[in-house]
Amino acid sequence: MDPLLFVIIVLAVLASVAVMVVVGMYNRLVALRNRFKNAYAQIDVQLKRRYDLIPNLVETTKGYLQHERGTLEAVIAARNAAASANTGAAANPGDPAAMKQLASAEGALAGTLGRLFALSEAYPDLKANTTMLSLMEELTSTENKVSFSRQAYNDSVMVYNTQREVFPSSLIAGTFDFTAAELFAIENPEQREATKVSFP
């Protein structure tokens, strides 16, 4: 066999292997990016469910908390801000600014809901209202689902970010613009727990 032909065959085989490795790393990054986007879609479903429950909760409490109109308006405003931030984050779950805005809006919503629940404790008729009890049970269930979904999303983001940072995947990630994804982190420690409600 001609030595030049042998060298050409070896180089062709090496080039083919290199291309397959690059394609494999690229495909892995695409799969991981799609996985964290899907994980965010699960959060999105639960957040929308919660946003739909909040107006019903406010309507139920409105008759009892007529003197607390400011709190009720603050809850609705915080709900609307969180829903808007969620829309931005759902459009691009990997966008750090959108995820930070969502985390901030969710924190504000949790704070206003906490004030509403604290106020409702002072109204025994409201605490005994079956609609209120049902809404509170649904809201608590939804909060738990949001927490589980957020954990799955953060796990997916961590795997994706790790893959895009390790060598040689980092070369592929940089070349094909696989940007880092942002974790869905709650900034204030008191916001990390689901809202606690104690109706008898």
C-alpha positions in Angstrom: 0.0 0.0 0.0 1.2 3.4 -0.9 2.3 5.3 2.3 0.6 8.5 1.0 -2.7 6.7 0.6 -2.3 5.2 4.1 -1.8 8.6 5.6 -4.8 10.0 3.7 -7.0 7.1 5.0 -5.8 7.6 8.6 -6.4 11.4 8.4 -9.9 10.8 6.9 -10.8 8.3 9.7 -9.5 10.8 12.3 -11.5 13.6 10.7 -14.6 11.5 10.7 -14.2 10.6 14.3 -13.6 14.2 15.2 -16.8 15.3 13.4 -18.8 12.5 15.1 -17.5 13.7 18.5 -18.4 17.3 17.7 -21.9 16.3 16.5 -22.4 14.1 19.6 -21.5 16.9 21.9 -23.7 19.4 20.0 -26.6 17.0 20.1 -26.1 16.4 23.9 -26.2 20.1 24.6 -29.3 20.5 22.5 -31.0 17.7 24.4 -30.0 19.1 27.8 -31.2 22.6 26.8 -34.6 21.1 25.7 -34.8 19.2 28.9 -34.5 22.3 31.1 -37.0 24.2 28.9 -39.4 21.3 29.3 -38.8 21.4 33.1 -39.7 25.1 33.1 -42.9 24.3 31.2 -43.9 22.2 34.2 -43.4 25.2 36.5 -45.3 27.4 34.1 -48.4 25.1 34.3 -48.4 25.2 38.1 -47.8 29.0 38.2 -50.7 29.6 35.9 -52.9 27.4 38.0 -51.9 29.4 41.1 -52.5 32.7 39.2 -56.0 31.5 38.3 -56.8 30.6 42.0 -55.8 34.0 43.4 -58.6 36.1 41.9 -61.1 33.5 43.3 -59.4 33.8 46.7 -59.6 37.6 46.6 -63.3 37.5 45.6 -64.0 35.1 48.5 -62.3 37.3 51.0 -63.6 40.6 49.6 -66.9 40.5 51.5 -65.2 39.8 54.8 -62.2 42.1 54.4 -63.9 45.2 53.2 -61.7 47.5 55.3 -58.6 45.9 53.9 -59.0 47.0 50.3 -55.4 48.0 50.0 -54.2 44.5 50.8 -56.6 42.9 48.3 -55.5 45.3 45.6 -51.8 44.6 46.4 -52.5 40.9 46.1 -54.0 41.4 42.6 -51.2 43.7 41.5 -48.6 41.3 42.7 -50.4 38.4 41.0 -50.5 40.4 37.7 -46.8 41.3 38.0 -45.9 37.7 38.6 -48.0 36.4 35.7 -46.3 39.0 33.4 -42.9 38.0 34.6 -43.8 34.3 34.1 -44.8 35.0 30.5 -41.3 36.5 29.9 -39.6 33.6 31.6 -41.7 31.1 29.7 -40.7 32.6 26.4 -37.0 32.0 27.2 -36.4 30.0 30.4 -32.6 30.2 30.0 -32.6 34.1 30.1 -31.0 35.1 33.4 -32.8 38.5 33.5 -36.2 36.9 32.9 -35.6 34.3 35.6 -34.4 36.9 38.1 -37.5 39.1 37.4 -39.7 36.1 37.9 -38.1 35.2 41.2 -38.5 38.8 42.4 -42.1 38.9 41.3 -42.9 35.6 42.9 -41.3 36.8 46.1 -43.5 39.9 46.1 -46.6 37.8 45.5 -45.7 35.5 48.3 -45.3 38.5 50.6 -48.7 39.9 49.7 -50.4 36.5 50.0 -48.9 36.1 53.4 -50.4 39.4 54.5 -53.8 38.4 53.2 -53.6 35.1 55.1 -52.6 36.8 58.3 -55.5 39.2 58.0 -58.0 36.4 57.3 -57.0 34.8 60.6 -58.8 37.6 62.4 -62.1 36.8 60.7 -63.7 33.6 62.1 -66.5 33.6 59.6 -64.0 33.7 56.8 -61.9 30.9 58.3 -65.0 28.7 58.4 -66.1 29.5 54.8 -66.0 26.3 52.8 -65.0 28.0 49.5 -62.1 29.7 51.3 -61.1 26.3 52.8 -61.2 24.7 49.4 -59.2 27.5 47.7 -56.6 27.3 50.5 -56.3 23.6 50.1 -55.9 24.0 46.3 -53.4 26.8 46.7 -51.3 24.8 49.2 -51.3 21.8 46.8 -50.2 24.0 44.0 -47.5 25.6 46.0 -46.1 22.1 46.7 -46.2 21.3 43.0 -44.4 24.5 42.1 -41.7 23.6 44.6 -41.2 20.1 43.1 -41.3 21.6 39.6 -38.8 24.2 40.5 -36.4 21.6 41.9 -36.7 19.5 38.7 -36.0 22.6 36.6 -33.0 23.6 38.7 -31.6 20.1 38.5 -32.0 20.2 34.7 -30.3 23.6 34.5 -27.4 22.3 36.6 -26.8 19.3 34.3 -27.0 21.6 31.3 -24.7 24.2 32.7 -22.2 21.6 33.8 -22.2 20.0 30.4 -21.6 23.3 28.6 -18.7 24.2 31.0 -16.7 21.0 30.8 -14.0 20.5 28.3 -14.3 19.8 25.3 -18.1 20.6 25.4 -17.2 24.1 26.4 -15.6 24.6 22.9 -18.8 23.5 21.2 -21.0 25.5 23.6 -19.0 28.7 22.9 -18.9 28.1 19.2 -22.7 27.5 18.8 -23.8 30.0 21.5 -25.1 27.7 24.1 -25.5 30.3 26.9 -25.7 29.5 30.6 -29.2 29.0 32.0 -30.3 30.7 35.2 -31.6 28.8 38.2 -35.0 29.6 39.5 -33.8 30.7 42.9 -35.9 32.4 45.6 -33.8 35.2 47.1 -35.3 35.7 50.5 -35.1 32.7 52.9 -38.7 33.2 54.2 -40.0 32.9 50.6 -38.5 29.4 50.2 -41.3 27.8 52.2 -44.8 27.4 50.9 -47.3 29.8 52.4 -48.5 28.3 55.7 -52.2 28.6 56.5 -53.8 27.3 59.6 -57.6 27.1 59.4 -59.2 25.0 62.0 
